[in-house]
Amino acid sequence: MITLDAFIQGDSIEIIKNFPDNFVHAIISDIPYGIGLDDWDVLHDNKNSALGGCSPAQISGGGLFKRRGKPLNGWSEADKKIPAEYQKWCSQWAKNWLRVLKPGGTCFIFAGRRYAHRCIVALEDACFTFKDMLAWEKNNAPHRAQRLSIIYERRNDFEAAQEWDGWRVANLRPLFEPILWFQKPYKTGGTIADNILENGVGAWNEEALRKYNAYEDTFSNILKVNITQDDHGLHAAQKPLKLMELLISLVTKEEQIILDPFMGSGTTCIAAKKLKRHYIGIDIDSENIKIANERLNSSEQYEIAL
């Protein structure tokens, strides 16, 4: 018996094995990206001691990028296996996600830019249909690409500093994040219209885009949803509440069931409750469960006050 409108603490890979087939209408989750953001984001068997460490410059850097996402001295043989190991990790849960989703149902995954392709392959291998890659355009993003000239100046190599003035190392400002849109295939021989009548999923709601998407072309697969002051401080990978409301209302109707197997601080579930959907959130971290419950209680008080 699965309880709806509940948070479950534990390993979602194991917990979902006990869910019934064709049970939820949508799976929406900001999964670990496998880039070493924190201990929970290390999903490979890499013993390189530089990974996850920090330099003196990072310690004094004022709050951003205090942890190395990869060794400073380049990729070792073990480092090169990280993408394949991330794909293998995705494959551990992909088949059960497919099983519990209703035919024609949507799976939205935030998987990061670096290894999104590995997640796509894992879910395609599990027989999901990769429908589209949406681009969430942010209004701000942290960025610290170091000027190459400064590096050479510290070495007293002023000739190189002058030659490479205006050049930087590291990435461009990450102002978009991919949202992977998968769909569970519906039965052979029928149409998507038939499937929608039978299972209640398979289409998308244009009104959701009109309401939430601030992009010039309302029906674009570029989603422009701003990060607000309330969308900070509860989790390192916290996403905007309005963005989750957009995704939920885009592919589901009221009273349908939303599953988030990596719920973090519970944003997907809070959005689902606000939109009168049922929700199930799973997280291995008891502190995240506590935060999500506190957020849920405060949102209930807010609704009563209204």
C-alpha positions in Angstrom: 0.0 0.0 0.0 1.5 3.3 -1.1 0.6 6.4 0.8 -0.1 9.5 -1.2 0.8 13.1 -0.2 3.8 11.8 1.8 7.5 12.0 2.1 9.5 8.8 2.4 13.1 8.7 3.8 15.3 6.1 2.2 17.1 5.0 -1.0 14.6 5.6 -3.8 16.3 3.0 -6.0 15.2 0.4 -3.6 11.9 2.0 -2.4 10.4 2.3 -5.9 10.9 -1.4 -6.5 7.8 -1.9 -4.3 5.6 0.6 -6.2 2.9 -0.9 -8.4 3.0 -0.8 -12.2 1.4 2.1 -14.1 0.9 4.0 -10.9 2.0 7.6 -11.3 1.1 10.2 -13.9 4.4 12.0 -14.0 7.9 11.8 -12.5 9.6 15.1 -12.0 13.0 15.1 -10.4 16.2 17.1 -10.0 18.5 14.1 -9.9 22.2 14.2 -8.7 24.4 15.5 -11.6 27.4 13.4 -10.7 29.8 16.3 -10.8 30.9 16.2 -7.2 28.9 19.2 -5.9 28.7 17.5 -2.5 29.2 14.0 -1.1 25.7 12.9 -2.3 26.7 14.0 -5.8 29.7 11.6 -6.1 28.4 8.7 -8.0 31.5 6.9 -9.1 34.3 4.8 -7.8 37.1 7.4 -8.1 39.7 7.4 -5.3 41.6 10.4 -6.7 42.2 12.5 -3.6 42.1 15.8 -5.5 38.5 15.3 -6.4 36.3 17.2 -3.9 39.3 19.0 -2.4 39.9 22.7 -2.5 42.7 25.1 -3.0 43.6 28.2 -0.8 42.1 30.4 -3.5 38.8 28.5 -3.3 38.7 28.7 0.5 39.1 32.5 0.4 36.8 32.9 -2.6 33.8 34.2 -0.9 31.4 31.2 -1.0 31.3 29.9 -4.6 33.0 26.8 -5.9 34.6 25.7 -2.6 34.9 22.1 -3.9 36.7 20.8 -6.9 34.5 19.1 -9.4 37.5 17.4 -11.0 41.2 17.2 -10.2 43.2 20.3 -11.0 46.0 18.3 -12.7 43.7 16.9 -15.4 41.9 13.6 -15.9 43.5 10.4 -14.6 42.4 7.0 -16.0 39.9 6.7 -13.1 38.5 10.2 -13.9 37.8 9.2 -17.5 35.4 6.5 -16.2 33.2 9.0 -14.4 30.7 9.6 -17.3 30.3 5.9 -17.9 29.8 5.2 -14.2 27.2 8.0 -14.1 25.3 6.3 -16.9 25.5 3.0 -15.1 24.0 4.7 -12.0 21.1 6.1 -14.0 20.5 2.6 -15.4 20.0 1.3 -11.9 16.7 3.1 -11.5 15.5 3.9 -15.1 13.6 0.6 -15.7 11.6 0.9 -12.5 10.8 4.6 -13.2 9.4 3.4 -16.6 7.4 0.6 -14.9 5.7 2.8 -12.3 4.8 5.5 -14.8 1.5 5.3 -16.6 1.7 4.7 -20.4 2.1 8.1 -22.1 3.2 9.6 -18.9 6.0 12.2 -18.7 9.3 12.0 -16.9 11.1 15.4 -16.5 14.7 15.2 -15.3 17.2 17.9 -14.4 20.5 16.2 -15.2 23.0 18.9 -15.7 24.9 19.9 -18.9 27.9 17.8 -18.4 26.4 14.3 -18.3 22.8 14.9 -19.6 23.7 12.7 -22.6 24.6 9.8 -20.3 21.2 10.1 -18.6 19.5 10.1 -22.0 21.2 7.0 -23.1 20.4 5.2 -19.9 16.7 6.0 -20.1 16.5 5.2 -23.8 18.1 1.8 -23.0 15.3 1.3 -20.4 12.8 2.0 -23.3 11.8 5.5 -22.5 11.1 7.8 -25.5 13.3 10.9 -25.4 10.8 13.5 -26.4 12.7 16.8 -26.1 15.4 18.8 -24.3 13.9 21.9 -22.7 16.2 24.8 -21.8 15.5 26.6 -18.6 16.8 30.1 -18.9 17.8 31.6 -15.5 17.9 35.3 -14.6 21.3 34.8 -12.8 24.0 32.2 -12.3 27.3 32.0 -10.4 30.4 32.5 -12.5 34.1 32.7 -11.8 36.1 32.2 -14.9 39.6 33.2 -14.0 41.6 35.7 -16.2 44.6 34.0 -17.7 46.6 37.1 -17.5 46.3 37.2 -13.7 47.7 33.6 -13.5 50.8 34.7 -15.5 51.2 37.9 -13.5 51.4 35.8 -10.3 54.2 33.9 -12.0 55.9 37.2 -13.0 55.5 36.2 -16.6 54.4 39.6 -17.8 55.0 38.9 -21.4 52.6 36.0 -21.4 50.1 38.1 -19.3 50.1 40.7 -22.0 49.8 38.2 -24.8 46.8 36.5 -23.2 45.1 39.6 -21.9 41.3 39.2 -22.2 41.4 35.4 -22.2 39.9 33.3 -19.4 39.9 29.7 -18.2 36.8 27.6 -17.0 33.3 27.9 -18.5 31.0 30.6 -19.7 28.2 31.8 -17.3 25.7 28.8 -17.0 22.5 30.7 -17.7 20.6 27.7 -18.9 19.9 24.2 -17.6 18.6 21.3 -19.7 15.4 19.7 -18.6 15.2 16.2 -20.2 11.6 15.3 -21.3 11.0 11.6 -21.6 7.7 9.8 -22.2 6.7 6.2 -21.5 5.5 4.6 -24.7 1.8 3.8 -25.0 0.6 0.5 -26.2 1.1 -0.6 -29.8 -1.9 -0.3 -32.1 -3.5 2.6 -30.4 -3.1 6.4 -30.8 -1.9 9.0 -28.3 -5.5 10.3 -28.3 -6.8 6.9 -27.3 -4.1 6.6 -24.6 -5.0 10.0 -23.1 -8.6 8.8 -22.7 -7.5 5.6 -21.0 -4.6 6.9 -18.8 -5.2 10.6 -18.6 -1.7 11.6 -19.8 0.2 12.1 -23.0 -0.7 15.7 -24.0 0.6 19.0 -22.8 -1.4 22.0 -21.6 -0.8 25.3 -23.5 -2.3 27.3 -20.7 0.6 26.3 -18.4 3.1 27.9 -20.8 1.0 31.1 -21.1 0.9 31.4 -17.3 4.5 30.7 -16.3 6.8 31.1 -19.3 8.2 34.6 -19.7 10.0 33.8 -23.0 8.9 35.9 -26.0 7.6 32.8 -27.8 5.2 31.4 -25.3 5.2 27.9 -26.8 8.9 27.7 -27.1 10.9 24.9 -25.6 13.0 27.6 -23.9 11.5 28.2 -20.5 12.2 31.5 -18.9 11.4 31.4 -15.2 13.2 33.7 -12.7 14.8 32.6 -9.5 13.4 34.6 -6.6 14.6 35.4 -3.1 12.4 32.5 -1.8 14.2 30.0 -4.1 17.5 30.1 -2.2 19.0 28.6 1.0 17.3 25.3 1.5 19.4 23.1 -0.8 22.5 23.5 -2.9 20.6 22.5 -6.0 17.2 24.2 -5.2 15.0 25.0 -8.1 12.3 27.7 -8.4 8.9 26.8 -7.2 7.3 28.5 -10.2 9.4 26.4 -12.5 8.2 23.2 -10.9 4.6 24.5 -11.1 5.1 25.0 -14.8 6.3 21.5 -15.4 3.6 19.9 -13.3 0.7 21.9 -14.8 2.2 21.3 -18.3 1.6 17.5 -18.3 -0.8 16.6 -15.5 -4.3 17.5 -14.3 -5.7 18.0 -10.8 -5.8 14.9 -8.6 -3.1 13.1 -10.6 0.0 11.7 -8.9 3.5 13.3 -9.1 6.5 11.3 -8.0 9.9 12.9 -7.1 12.5 10.2 -6.2 15.2 12.7 -5.4 13.1 15.4 -3.7 15.8 17.4 -1.9 14.0 20.2 0.0 10.7 19.2 -1.5 10.0 21.9 -4.1 8.3 19.5 -6.6 6.0 18.2 -3.9 5.2 21.7 -2.5 4.3 22.8 -6.1 2.2 19.6 -6.6 0.2 20.3 -3.4 -0.4 23.9 -4.4 -1.7 22.8 -7.8 -4.0 20.1 -6.2 -2.0 17.1 -7.4 -1.1 14.2 -5.2 2.6 13.8 -4.5 5.2 11.3 -3.3 8.6 12.5 -2.4 11.6 10.3 -1.6 15.0 11.4 -0.2 17.8 9.5 1.6 18.7 12.5 3.8 16.6 12.9 7.0 17.5 16.7 7.1 15.9 17.1 3.6 12.7 15.4 4.9 12.6 17.7 7.9 13.0 20.8 5.7 10.3 19.6 3.3 7.9 19.0 6.1 8.6 22.5 7.5 8.0 24.0 4.1 4.8 22.0 3.6 3.5 23.2 7.0 4.3 26.8 6.3 2.6 26.6 2.9 -0.5 25.2 4.5 -0.6 28.1 6.9 -0.2 30.5 4.1 -3.1 28.9 2.2 -5.3 29.2 5.3 -4.4 32.8 5.7 -5.5 33.5 2.2 
